[in-house]
């Protein structure tokens, strides 16, 4: 490496500045790292409580939900189908027409 003493001093100064910038960045990274570790430390107990709640739900609630679902399926299976509902409605309409016809027939017969 050749150069004048001034050039060497400038190069050393430039390298020193770069080293200082690197140290500053490392300080920021170390502070951020400690902040992250602290946040994770606060989250760890919460995660434990969430896990406990999830296990309790799994043990207490899921069997009841399965039972309720079975009961609901049984009730739904007893409901009439769409075809049955339309058949009942058609029967009611037909019965209504027959009754009105009979009533008008009786009124017509009685009016003569």
Residue pairs with C-beta under 8 A, 6 or more apart in sequence:
1 8
3 11
80 88
